[in-house]
Amino acid sequence: MNHVVLHDVRAGFFLMVGLTMLAFICAVAALSTVMRPVRWADRKQAQF
């Protein structure tokens, strides 16, 4: 494998890792939105 092919493989690997991390973060945000759909204004105020 020459230098250009190795560089392209490494760039593709890091691109896939980055896109996977982005998809995971979006999935966690969507799940947290679906699991507790209470708006900030509707929450009970803490009693001190």
N, C-alpha and C positions, 0 to 999 in steps of 0.2 A: 504494500500500500504506500502510495506516495504521500507527500505532505498535504496536498490539496484534499485528497479523499479523507485522510484522517481528520483534517480540520472540519470538513463538512459533517462527518459522523459525530464529532464532538459537539458541534454547533446544534445539530439536530437533537442530540441527547439533552442538552441543556434547554433547548426550546420545549421539548416534550415535558421535561421536569417542571419548567415554569408554568406551562399551560395546565398541567395536572394540579399543581399547587393552587393556581387561580380557580380552577373548577371546584376543588375541595373547599376553598374559602367561600365561594359562592353557594355551594350546597349547604354548608354549615349556617350561613346567614339566612338562607331560605328556610331551613328547618327551624331555626330559632324564631323566625317570623311566624311560621305556621303553628308552632307548638304553643306560643303564648301571644295571642293576638290582642293583648290589652294595650291600649294607647297610654301614653305617659300621663295625659290629663285625666284619665279615668281611674288611675290607681289610687288606693287609699293612702291618705297622708299619714305619716308616722306620728304617733302620739308620744310626746316627750314629757 
